[in-house]
Amino acid sequence: MTQTHLIAVDWGTSRFRAYRLDAAGAVLERVAAEDGMASVPPGGFAGVLERHCGAWMREAPAAPVLMAGMVGSRNGWAEAAYAVCPASPASVAASLLAVTERVSIVPGVIARGPGGPDVMRGEETLVFGADVADGLVCLPGTHSKWARVEAGAIADFATFMTGESYALYRNQSLLGRLAVEPEDLTGFDDGLEAARAPGGVLNRLFQARARVLDGVMDGPAVGPYLSGLLIGTEIEGALQRFGAADTVTLVADGVLAQRYVAALRSRGIVIEIVTPENAFLAGLSALAEARA
C-alpha cells in the first residue's frame, strides 16, 4: 500500500466522506456513506469511523485522522469550541479538539462583528483550501457563506440562508403551487433583475404570483425566478457587507456553480472556481501541516 500521510474525514449532518491521502495530498482511496452525524446514535461515532476507516488506520498507524464538519457540533461526536476571527490555518490548527490519541476535530470559526455573531463549521476548511491570499470567497449552499480573506486568514464572514429559503418557498408556500416543470431558465435572469430593483425581497417574492396572475410569467419560470431572486439578494447583501469586488472565488460545482457564475458575471465580476472536494482536501492538508 502507498504510504498514507493523512486520513481526511468530511462528516456532515447527512453524509460521511473519508479520504486516504499521500504526502503530496493525492487521494489514494475514498469512501462515502449515508452515516451522517444526524443518523449516528449516542456513543456510535467511533464505531462508524472504525467501519469506514479502520483498515486504513491499522495499515498506517502513524497517519493522523482529521475530521471537519458537523461532527464537531454539540450534537456530534464532541463539541469543538469555535476558533475566533481572524482565523488562520495556524490558529485553527492550534484549536483542534482531540477525541482520541490520533483523531481530532476541526473546531469551526466564529465572527463577532458589529452586526452580531456568525458561525461556520466545516466551511473554514473549504476557505483555507480555496488558496486565496486576499479576497472574497463564496461557498453556496443551504446556508451560503461569504468570507473575506486577508493574508490567508478568515478576517470576517457572513451567512445567507439562501438554499434553505429556496426550499421553503419552493415547496411550502403559495409560490410552489404556481411552479410547473420542466423549468424555464429565462425566469432566473428575471429573478436576478428583481433582486436589484426597489421594494425588497419580500415584495419581490410576491411579484412571482402577481406576474403569473397578470400573464407576464408562466409557471415553468417560477422556480428559476425564485432561485435568481434569492441568489441575487444574497450577492447584493454580500457586496454591501464586504464592498465591491473585481474577483470572487467560488467553491461550488454542478448546477449551483452555473447559477452563481451567471449571477456574478451579470455584475461584471470575474470568477475563480474551485470544486468543494478539492478545496476540502487542500484545506484539511493545510491544517495538518500547520499542526505539525
C-alpha positions in Angstrom: 0.0 0.0 0.0 1.2 3.5 -0.9 2.1 5.2 2.4 -0.9 7.1 4.0 0.0 10.5 5.2 -3.4 11.7 6.3 -6.9 10.4 6.7 -9.3 13.3 6.0 -13.0 13.0 7.1 -15.8 15.3 5.9 -18.6 14.4 8.4 -21.7 16.4 7.8 -25.3 16.1 9.0 -26.4 13.7 6.4 -23.2 12.3 4.8 -19.9 10.7 5.8 -17.0 11.0 3.4 -13.4 10.0 4.0 -10.2 10.1 2.0 -6.8 8.4 2.3 -4.1 10.9 1.2 -0.5 10.5 0.4 2.3 13.0 1.4 1.5 15.1 -1.7 -2.2 15.3 -0.8 -3.3 13.0 -3.6 -6.3 10.8 -3.0 -5.3 7.1 -2.7 -8.7 5.8 -1.7 -12.1 7.3 -0.8 -15.3 6.2 0.8 -18.8 7.8 1.1 -21.8 6.7 3.1 -25.1 7.8 4.4 -23.8 7.8 8.0 -24.2 11.5 8.6 -24.0 12.9 12.1 -27.8 13.1 12.5 -28.1 9.3 12.0 -25.4 8.2 14.5 -26.7 7.1 17.9 -25.1 8.4 21.1 -21.8 6.7 21.5 -21.7 5.4 18.0 -19.3 7.8 16.3 -16.1 5.7 17.0 -17.9 2.7 15.5 -18.8 4.4 12.3 -15.2 5.7 11.9 -13.9 2.2 12.5 -16.3 0.7 10.0 -15.2 3.0 7.2 -11.6 3.9 8.0 -10.5 1.2 10.4 -8.4 -0.7 7.8 -6.7 2.5 6.7 -5.9 3.4 10.3 -4.4 0.0 11.1 -2.3 -0.1 7.9 -1.0 3.4 8.6 -0.8 3.7 12.4 1.2 7.0 12.2 -1.3 8.8 10.0 -3.4 11.3 11.8 -7.2 11.4 11.3 -8.6 14.9 10.9 -12.4 15.4 10.8 -14.3 18.5 9.8 -18.0 19.4 9.7 -21.0 18.9 12.0 -19.2 16.0 13.7 -17.8 18.8 15.9 -21.2 20.3 16.8 -22.8 20.0 20.2 -24.9 17.1 18.8 -21.9 15.4 17.2 -19.1 13.2 18.5 -17.8 16.1 20.7 -18.4 19.8 20.6 -15.3 21.6 19.4 -15.2 25.2 20.5 -15.1 27.8 17.7 -11.8 29.5 16.8 -12.2 33.3 16.7 -11.8 35.5 13.7 -9.4 36.4 12.4 -8.7 32.7 11.9 -5.7 31.4 10.1 -4.8 27.8 9.4 -2.3 28.0 12.2 -4.8 29.4 14.8 -7.5 26.9 13.8 -4.9 24.0 13.9 -3.9 25.1 17.4 -7.6 24.7 18.4 -8.1 21.2 17.1 -10.1 19.0 19.5 -8.5 15.6 20.2 -11.2 12.9 20.7 -8.6 10.1 20.7 -4.8 10.0 20.6 -4.8 10.3 16.8 -8.3 11.5 15.9 -9.0 15.3 16.0 -11.9 17.6 15.1 -11.5 20.9 13.3 -13.2 23.5 15.5 -15.1 25.8 13.2 -14.9 29.6 13.3 -16.9 32.4 14.9 -17.0 36.0 13.9 -18.1 38.6 16.4 -18.8 41.7 14.3 -20.9 44.9 15.0 -23.9 43.2 13.4 -23.8 40.3 15.7 -22.1 36.9 15.8 -21.9 34.4 12.9 -20.5 30.9 12.8 -19.3 28.3 10.4 -18.4 24.6 10.9 -16.7 22.8 8.1 -16.7 25.7 5.7 -13.5 27.1 7.2 -11.7 24.1 5.7 -13.0 25.0 2.3 -12.0 28.6 2.6 -8.4 27.6 3.5 -8.4 25.2 0.6 -9.5 27.8 -1.9 -6.0 29.1 -1.9 -6.9 32.8 -1.6 -4.4 35.1 0.0 -6.6 38.2 -0.1 -10.1 38.5 -1.5 -13.7 37.2 -1.3 -14.6 33.5 -1.2 -18.2 32.4 -1.8 -19.5 29.0 -0.7 -23.0 28.5 -2.0 -25.4 26.0 -0.3 -28.2 25.6 2.2 -26.6 28.3 4.3 -24.2 30.1 1.9 -21.1 31.6 3.3 -19.1 34.6 2.1 -15.7 35.1 3.7 -13.2 38.0 3.4 -9.7 36.6 3.4 -6.7 38.7 4.4 -3.2 37.4 4.4 -4.5 33.9 4.1 -6.7 34.2 7.2 -10.5 34.5 7.5 -10.9 38.1 8.6 -14.7 38.1 8.6 -17.6 36.2 7.1 -21.4 36.3 6.7 -24.0 33.5 6.3 -27.1 33.7 4.0 -29.9 31.2 4.3 -30.4 31.1 0.5 -30.7 27.4 -0.1 -33.0 26.7 2.9 -35.2 29.7 1.9 -35.5 28.4 -1.6 -36.6 25.0 -0.4 -39.2 26.6 2.0 -40.6 29.0 -0.6 -40.5 26.5 -3.4 -42.1 23.6 -1.5 -44.2 25.1 1.3 -45.5 28.5 0.1 -48.1 29.6 -2.4 -45.3 30.1 -4.9 -44.7 26.4 -5.0 -48.3 25.9 -6.2 -47.6 28.1 -9.2 -44.4 26.4 -10.2 -44.5 24.0 -13.1 -42.0 21.5 -14.5 -39.9 21.5 -16.7 -38.4 24.8 -15.6 -37.9 27.7 -17.9 -34.5 29.1 -17.1 -35.3 32.5 -18.5 -37.0 33.1 -15.2 -33.6 33.0 -13.5 -32.5 36.2 -15.2 -35.8 37.9 -14.3 -35.2 36.9 -10.7 -31.6 38.4 -10.8 -33.0 41.6 -12.1 -35.8 41.7 -9.5 -33.2 41.3 -6.7 -31.7 44.7 -7.7 -35.0 46.5 -8.0 -36.5 48.7 -5.3 -39.1 47.1 -3.0 -37.1 44.5 -1.2 -37.1 40.7 -1.3 -40.4 40.2 0.4 -42.2 42.3 -2.1 -40.3 40.7 -5.0 -41.3 37.2 -3.8 -45.0 38.1 -4.1 -44.2 39.5 -7.5 -43.8 35.9 -8.7 -47.5 35.3 -8.0 -48.6 38.7 -9.4 -46.6 38.1 -12.6 -48.3 34.7 -13.2 -51.8 36.1 -12.5 -51.1 39.0 -14.9 -50.0 36.7 -17.6 -46.4 38.1 -17.9 -44.8 34.9 -16.4 -45.6 31.3 -16.8 -45.5 28.5 -14.2 -42.2 27.0 -15.6 -40.4 30.2 -14.8 -41.5 30.5 -11.2 -38.8 28.2 -9.7 -35.9 29.7 -11.6 -37.3 33.2 -10.8 -37.2 32.3 -7.1 -33.7 31.0 -7.4 -32.5 34.1 -9.2 -34.2 36.4 -6.8 -32.7 34.7 -3.7 -29.2 34.3 -5.2 -29.2 37.8 -6.4 -30.3 39.1 -3.0 -27.6 37.1 -1.3 -24.9 38.6 -3.6 -26.3 42.1 -3.1 -26.1 41.6 0.6 -22.6 40.2 0.5 -21.3 43.1 -1.6 -22.9 45.6 0.7 -21.2 43.9 3.6 -17.8 43.4 2.1 -17.6 46.1 -0.6 -17.4 45.8 -4.4 -15.2 43.0 -5.7 -13.5 42.5 -9.1 -13.0 38.8 -8.4 -14.8 36.2 -6.3 -13.5 32.7 -5.7 -16.5 30.3 -5.9 -16.3 27.0 -4.1 -19.0 25.0 -6.0 -19.8 22.6 -8.8 -22.7 21.4 -10.9 -25.9 23.4 -11.4 -25.3 25.5 -8.3 -21.9 26.7 -9.7 -23.5 27.5 -13.0 -26.2 29.7 -11.4 -23.7 31.6 -9.2 -21.4 32.1 -12.2 -24.3 33.6 -14.2 -25.3 35.8 -11.2 -21.8 37.1 -10.6 -21.0 37.7 -14.2 -24.1 39.8 -14.6 -22.4 42.2 -12.3 -19.1 42.2 -14.2 -17.3 40.1 -11.5 -14.5 37.6 -12.5 -15.0 34.2 -11.0 -12.4 31.7 -10.0 -13.9 28.2 -9.4 -12.7 25.6 -7.0 -14.6 22.3 -6.6 -15.7 21.6 -3.0 -13.8 18.3 -2.8 -10.5 19.8 -3.9 -11.0 22.7 -1.5 -11.8 20.4 1.4 -8.7 18.2 0.8 -6.4 21.1 0.3 -7.8 22.8 3.4 -7.5 19.8 5.7 -4.0 19.2 4.4 -3.1 22.8 5.2 -4.4 22.3 8.7 -2.5 19.1 9.2 0.7 20.8 8.0 0.0 23.8 10.3 -0.4 21.5 13.3 2.8 19.6 12.5 
